[in-house]
């Protein structure tokens, strides 16, 4: 019997669980309470996934109930350092002692908005801290907001709400009459975005024949739909609409625009050949024919020039390598290319500039401007002089520039023409003031001196003498003119 009693004593003293005694340390009891409360509080805050499990305190009451909250608050408020001994002597505590556990929060202190230790945050501070996750439930939206989706709005109210940027469902407009009223209200609102949105809805929910028939009498909505189809590239739908409206020229132009999406040059040429027979106007038909002919010429020129460039047989291609292909280039670019690389070729050649001028009826002004820029870039001043020289029926030659000699001077100067070449064409500028300005700007001294002499302006000629170098030929020329007694000066 004594051995059994000794074993029991040894068990109670060796186990981590001890029997209740009135001599337990009061600090351990308070720590026990704090530990229980901290565990329950942490489970309430962190463990959100176990909502279907009922939490109970050590006393068996559900955690979070009113009675549990009152007891926890009361137990926290009555426990103090001064009254611990008296409360223990009266037997107010009957808990079994457990080992000490480190805890910083108690549920009673969280209810009262303060912590056990002053160095920790309160619950309100912890929940408002940006670094702490907020577990508060998300509030539902006001019911008024759901009316945007499911409200029984009239067509007029729906359009107004769409203009304000509200999301409105158009699916409730099921009948044709309601849809047309909605479209009319959108047009009356003069908001292109709303009109387009309604047209997209009608395009999706109506048959094409019905939609086309109704849009035929609503020109504003029709223009919006045509623009939308062109922007989105819905070519088949657009062609069906234009055919229904009997707009044959627009149908042809829409089909012609498809060549822009064809990258292969041979396929594009065949497509353009097929576009010649479309019902264009007379003017547009000639443009389509010219486009096809130009592309055909470009294919021939590109093949020949690529062969010459790769073979190295042309000195011009070796000195000035091509920077890009001539394919799909505009007519003016093709003419500049021909004037640069094939200027001296006979008219019968496809790459000849004169052949291009004759085939595509290029005006003289455009031809001279393009050829002048190409030959000046090569510094072929002899070709420039021949380009601007004409003969009359008597065989006399004269200089003529359809673009004006002032523009000729500007083009030559941009290509670094020598002063002697510039002076020749500055003298041909008819307007005296323009001629003086150009001659002064580009330092054509002889032209300035001769112009002041012809104007018999002694004062200006004397003033210009200070702008030339001393001892130069220009200064001697000015002195010779000023000393000429046969000139009757105006001043």
C-alpha positions in Angstrom: 0.0 0.0 0.0 2.8 2.4 0.9 4.5 1.5 -2.4 1.4 2.4 -4.4 1.2 5.7 -2.5 4.9 6.4 -3.2 4.3 5.7 -6.9 1.5 8.2 -7.0 3.5 10.9 -5.3 6.4 10.3 -7.7 4.0 10.5 -10.7 2.5 13.8 -9.6 5.8 15.3 -9.0 7.5 14.0 -12.2 4.6 14.7 -14.6 4.2 18.1 -16.3 0.6 18.0 -15.0 0.1 18.7 -11.4 -2.9 18.3 -9.1 -4.6 21.4 -7.8 -3.3 22.9 -4.6 -4.1 26.1 -2.8 -0.4 26.9 -2.6 0.1 27.3 -6.4 1.9 30.4 -7.5 -0.5 33.2 -8.2 1.7 34.4 -11.1 1.2 31.0 -12.8 -2.5 31.3 -12.5 -2.6 34.7 -14.1 -0.2 33.5 -16.8 -2.6 30.5 -17.4 -5.5 32.9 -17.9 -3.5 35.1 -20.2 -2.4 32.1 -22.2 -6.0 30.8 -22.6 -7.2 34.2 -23.7 -4.3 34.7 -26.1 -4.9 31.3 -27.8 -8.6 32.0 -28.2 -8.0 35.5 -29.5 -5.4 34.4 -32.0 -7.7 31.6 -33.3 -10.4 34.2 -33.7 -8.1 36.5 -35.7 -6.1 34.1 -37.8 -8.0 30.9 -38.2 -10.7 32.2 -40.7 -11.0 28.9 -42.5 -12.7 27.0 -39.6 -15.9 29.0 -39.6 -18.0 25.9 -39.5 -16.3 24.7 -36.3 -17.7 25.9 -33.0 -15.0 27.3 -30.7 -15.5 26.9 -26.9 -13.5 28.2 -24.0 -12.0 26.0 -21.3 -15.1 26.5 -19.3 -17.2 24.9 -22.1 -18.9 28.1 -23.3 -18.8 29.1 -27.0 -16.1 31.6 -27.7 -17.6 34.9 -28.8 -20.9 34.5 -27.0 -22.2 37.3 -24.8 -21.8 35.4 -21.5 -18.3 34.4 -22.4 -17.4 38.0 -23.3 -18.8 39.3 -20.0 -17.0 36.7 -18.0 -13.7 37.4 -19.8 -14.1 41.1 -19.3 -15.0 40.8 -15.7 -12.1 38.3 -14.9 -9.7 40.7 -16.5 -10.9 43.8 -14.6 -10.9 42.1 -11.2 -7.5 40.6 -11.5 -4.9 43.0 -10.0 -1.5 42.7 -8.3 -2.9 44.0 -5.0 -5.8 41.6 -4.6 -4.3 38.4 -5.7 -3.7 36.9 -2.2 -7.1 37.7 -0.9 -8.9 36.3 -3.9 -6.9 33.1 -3.7 -7.6 32.7 0.0 -11.3 33.0 -0.6 -11.2 30.2 -3.1 -12.3 32.2 -6.1 -9.9 30.3 -8.4 -10.2 26.6 -9.1 -8.1 26.1 -12.2 -5.4 23.5 -12.6 -1.9 24.9 -13.0 -0.2 24.5 -16.3 3.4 25.3 -17.3 4.2 29.0 -18.1 3.7 30.1 -21.7 4.9 33.3 -23.2 2.0 35.4 -24.3 1.8 39.1 -25.1 -2.0 39.6 -25.7 -5.0 38.7 -23.6 -8.6 38.7 -24.9 -9.8 40.8 -21.9 -7.2 43.5 -22.8 -8.3 43.4 -26.4 -11.9 44.0 -25.4 -10.8 46.9 -23.2 -8.6 48.3 -26.1 -5.3 47.9 -24.3 -2.5 45.3 -24.0 -0.9 43.6 -21.1 2.4 45.1 -22.0 2.6 48.8 -22.9 5.2 48.1 -25.6 2.6 46.3 -27.8 -0.1 47.9 -30.0 -3.8 47.9 -29.1 -6.3 45.9 -31.2 -7.6 49.1 -32.9 -4.0 50.1 -33.7 -3.1 46.7 -35.0 -6.1 46.5 -37.3 -5.5 49.9 -38.7 -1.8 49.3 -39.3 -1.0 48.9 -43.0 1.3 46.0 -42.3 -1.4 43.9 -40.6 -3.8 42.0 -42.7 -7.4 43.2 -42.3 -9.9 40.3 -41.8 -13.0 42.5 -41.7 -15.7 41.2 -44.1 -16.1 43.1 -47.4 -19.2 45.3 -47.4 -21.8 44.6 -50.2 -22.4 47.2 -52.8 -25.5 49.4 -52.5 -28.5 47.9 -54.2 -28.8 51.0 -56.3 -25.6 50.1 -58.2 -27.1 46.8 -59.3 -29.8 48.7 -61.2 -27.2 49.5 -63.8 -27.2 45.8 -64.8 -30.7 44.7 -64.1 -32.8 47.8 -63.8 -35.9 48.3 -66.0 -34.6 51.4 -67.7 -36.3 53.0 -70.6 -34.3 53.6 -73.9 -33.9 57.3 -73.1 -32.7 56.6 -69.5 -30.4 53.9 -70.8 -28.8 56.3 -73.3 -28.3 58.9 -70.6 -26.6 56.4 -68.3 -24.3 55.2 -71.1 -23.3 58.8 -71.7 -22.4 59.1 -68.0 -20.2 56.0 -68.4 -22.5 53.6 -66.5 -22.5 50.0 -67.5 -26.0 49.1 -68.9 -27.2 45.8 -70.3 -28.9 46.1 -73.6 -30.1 42.6 -73.7 -33.5 43.5 -72.2 -34.4 45.3 -75.5 -35.7 42.3 -77.3 -38.3 43.5 -79.8 -37.4 45.3 -83.0 -39.3 48.4 -82.0 -37.4 48.7 -78.7 -34.1 48.4 -80.5 -35.0 51.0 -83.0 -36.2 53.4 -80.3 -32.9 52.8 -78.5 -31.0 53.7 -81.7 -33.0 56.8 -82.3 -32.4 58.0 -78.7 -28.7 57.3 -79.1 -28.6 59.4 -82.3 -30.6 62.2 -80.6 -28.0 62.2 -77.9 -25.2 63.2 -80.4 -22.7 60.9 -78.7 -20.7 58.9 -81.2 -19.5 56.3 -78.6 -23.1 55.5 -77.5 -24.2 55.3 -81.1 -21.4 52.9 -82.0 -22.2 50.8 -78.9 -25.9 50.5 -79.9 -25.0 49.7 -83.5 -22.7 46.9 -82.3 -25.6 45.5 -80.3 -28.0 45.7 -83.3 -25.4 44.2 -85.6 -25.2 41.2 -83.3 -28.9 40.7 -82.6 -30.6 41.6 -85.9 -30.5 40.0 -89.3 -28.5 41.9 -91.9 -31.4 42.5 -94.2 -33.5 44.1 -91.4 -30.5 46.1 -90.1 -29.6 47.4 -93.5 -33.3 48.4 -94.3 -33.6 50.3 -91.0 -30.2 52.1 -91.4 -31.1 53.2 -94.9 -33.5 55.8 -93.4 -31.1 56.7 -90.6 -28.1 58.3 -92.4 -26.3 59.4 -89.2 -26.3 55.9 -87.8 -25.4 54.5 -91.2 -22.3 56.7 -91.5 -21.2 55.6 -88.0 -21.6 52.0 -88.9 -19.7 52.3 -92.2 -16.8 54.1 -90.4 -16.8 51.5 -87.7 -16.6 48.6 -90.3 -13.7 50.3 -92.1 -11.8 50.9 -88.9 -12.2 47.3 -87.7 -11.5 45.8 -91.2 -14.8 43.9 -91.5 -14.6 44.0 -95.2 -17.3 41.4 -96.1 -19.9 43.0 -93.9 -19.1 46.4 -95.3 -19.3 45.2 -98.9 -22.7 43.6 -98.2 -24.0 46.8 -96.8 -22.7 48.9 -99.7 -24.2 46.5 -102.2 -27.6 46.7 -100.4 -27.4 50.5 -100.6 -26.4 50.3 -104.3 -23.2 52.2 -103.9 -21.3 50.5 -106.6 -18.3 53.0 -106.7 -17.8 52.6 -102.9 -17.9 48.9 -103.3 -15.2 49.1 -106.0 -13.0 51.4 -103.9 -13.4 49.1 -100.9 -12.2 46.2 -102.9 -9.4 48.2 -104.4 -8.1 49.1 -100.8 -7.5 45.4 -100.2 -4.3 45.6 -102.3 -2.7 47.3 -99.4 -2.8 44.0 -97.4 -1.1 42.0 -100.2 2.7 41.8 -99.7 3.7 39.6 -102.6 4.3 41.9 -105.6 3.2 39.4 -108.2 -0.1 38.8 -106.4 -0.6 42.5 -106.0 -0.1 43.0 -109.7 -2.7 40.4 -110.5 -5.1 41.8 -108.0 -4.8 45.3 -109.5 -5.3 43.9 -113.0 -8.6 42.5 -111.7 -9.6 45.8 -110.2 -9.5 47.5 -113.6 -12.9 46.0 -114.5 -14.7 47.2 -111.4 -17.4 49.8 -111.7 -15.2 52.9 -111.0 -15.9 56.3 -112.3 -14.0 57.3 -115.5 -11.3 59.3 -113.6 -10.8 56.5 -111.0 -10.6 53.9 -113.7 -7.6 55.8 -115.3 -5.9 55.9 -111.9 -6.3 52.2 -111.4 -4.9 51.5 -114.9 -1.9 53.8 -114.1 -1.3 52.0 -110.8 -1.2 48.7 -112.5 1.1 49.9 -115.3 3.5 51.6 -112.9 3.8 48.4 -110.8 4.4 46.4 -113.9 7.2 48.8 -114.9 8.7 48.7 -111.4 8.9 45.0 -111.5 10.9 45.1 -114.8 13.2 47.9 -113.7 13.9 46.2 -110.3 14.8 42.9 -111.9 17.2 44.5 -114.4 18.9 46.9 -111.8 19.3 44.2 -109.2 21.1 42.1 -111.8 23.4 45.0 -112.8 24.1 45.8 -109.2 25.0 42.3 -108.2 27.2 41.8 -111.4 29.0 45.1 -110.7 28.7 46.1 -114.4 27.5 49.6 -113.8 29.9 52.3 -112.4 27.0 54.4 -111.2 25.6 51.6 -109.1 29.1 51.0 -107.6 29.5 54.7 -106.7 25.9 55.2 -105.5 24.5 52.0 -104.2 20.7 51.7 -104.1 19.3 52.3 -100.6 15.9 50.6 -101.2 13.8 48.7 -103.7 11.8 50.6 -106.3 8.8 48.3 -105.9 5.5 49.8 -104.7 7.0 53.3 -104.7 5.0 56.4 -105.9 5.3 57.7 -109.4 7.4 60.7 -108.4 9.8 58.5 -106.5 10.1 56.2 -109.6 10.7 59.2 -111.8 13.5 60.5 -109.5 15.0 57.0 -109.5 15.0 56.9 -113.3 16.5 60.4 -113.6 19.2 59.4 -111.2 20.2 56.0 -112.6 18.8 55.9 -116.2 18.8 59.6 -117.3 20.6 59.0 -120.6 18.6 56.0 -121.8 16.5 56.1 -124.9 12.8 56.8 -124.8 12.0 53.3 -125.9 13.3 51.8 -122.6 10.9 51.2 -119.8 13.3 52.8 -117.3 13.8 56.0 -119.4 12.6 59.2 -117.6 11.1 60.5 -120.9 9.2 57.2 -121.3 7.7 57.6 -117.9 6.8 61.2 -118.6 5.0 60.3 -121.8 3.3 57.1 -120.4 1.9 58.7 -117.3 1.5 62.2 -118.7 3.7 63.9 -116.1 3.4 67.8 -116.3 6.5 69.7 -117.4 6.8 71.5 -114.1 6.8 68.2 -112.1 9.3 66.6 -114.6 11.7 69.5 -114.5 11.6 69.8 -110.7 12.3 66.0 -110.2 15.0 65.7 -112.9 16.7 68.9 -111.7 16.9 67.5 -108.1 18.3 64.2 -109.4 20.9 65.6 -111.7 22.0 68.3 -109.2 22.5 65.6 -106.6 25.0 63.9 -109.0 26.5 67.4 -109.6 25.9 66.9 -113.4 25.8 70.6 -114.2 25.9 69.9 -117.9 22.7 67.9 -117.6 21.1 70.8 -115.6 22.0 73.3 -118.3 20.6 71.0 -121.0 17.4 70.5 -119.0 16.8 74.2 -118.8 17.7 75.0 -122.4 15.1 75.1 -125.1 15.1 75.8 -128.9 12.5 77.7 -130.9 11.4 76.9 -134.4 14.2 79.2 -135.8 16.9 77.2 -133.9 17.6 79.9 -131.3 18.2 78.6 -127.8 17.1 80.2 -124.5 16.9 79.3 -120.9 13.5 78.4 -119.5 12.4 77.1 -116.2 8.7 76.2 -115.6 9.3 76.2 -111.9 11.0 79.7 -111.9 14.7 80.4 -111.8 14.6 81.4 -108.1 13.7 77.8 -107.3 16.4 76.5 -109.6 18.9 78.6 -107.7 17.7 77.2 -104.3 17.9 73.6 -105.5 21.4 74.1 -106.9 22.6 75.8 -103.7 21.3 72.9 -101.6 23.4 70.6 -103.7 26.5 72.7 -103.2 26.7 74.1 -106.7 29.7 76.4 -107.4 29.3 80.1 -107.5 29.9 80.3 -111.2 26.9 78.0 -111.8 24.7 79.8 -109.3 25.5 83.2 -110.9 24.4 82.1 -114.3 20.9 81.3 -113.0 20.6 84.2 -110.5 21.0 86.6 -113.5 17.9 85.0 -115.0 15.7 85.8 -112.1 13.3 88.5 -113.4 12.3 90.2 -110.2 15.0 92.7 -109.3 14.5 92.6 -105.6 14.5 88.8 -105.5 17.6 88.7 -107.7 19.5 91.1 -105.3 18.4 89.1 -102.3 19.6 85.8 -103.8 22.8 87.3 -105.1 23.6 88.8 -101.7 22.6 85.7 -99.8 24.8 83.4 -101.9 27.6 85.9 -102.5 27.2 86.3 -106.2 29.1 89.6 -106.2 29.2 90.1 -110.0 25.4 89.8 -110.1 25.0 92.4 -107.3 27.4 94.9 -109.0 25.8 94.5 -112.4 22.3 95.0 -111.0 23.3 98.2 -109.1 25.0 99.4 -112.3 21.8 98.8 -114.4 19.8 100.6 -111.7 22.3 103.5 -111.8 22.3 103.4 -108.0 25.7 105.0 -107.1 25.0 105.0 -103.3 24.1 101.3 -103.0 27.1 100.4 -105.2 29.4 102.5 -103.1 28.0 100.8 -99.9 28.5 97.4 -101.4 32.1 98.2 -102.1 32.8 97.8 -98.4 31.4 94.2 -98.4 34.0 92.8 -100.9 37.6 92.1 -100.2 40.1 94.8 -100.7 42.3 94.4 -103.8 39.9 91.8 -105.2 38.6 91.7 -108.8 35.1 92.7 -107.5 36.5 95.9 -105.9 38.4 96.8 -109.1 35.2 96.2 -111.1 33.2 98.6 -108.7 35.9 101.3 -109.0 35.8 101.0 -112.8 32.0 101.4 -112.9 32.1 104.4 -110.4 34.7 106.2 -112.5 32.8 105.7 -115.7 31.6 109.2 -116.8 29.2 107.9 -119.4 26.8 106.5 -116.7 24.1 108.9 -115.6 23.6 108.1 -112.0 20.3 108.6 -110.3 21.9 109.7 -107.0 
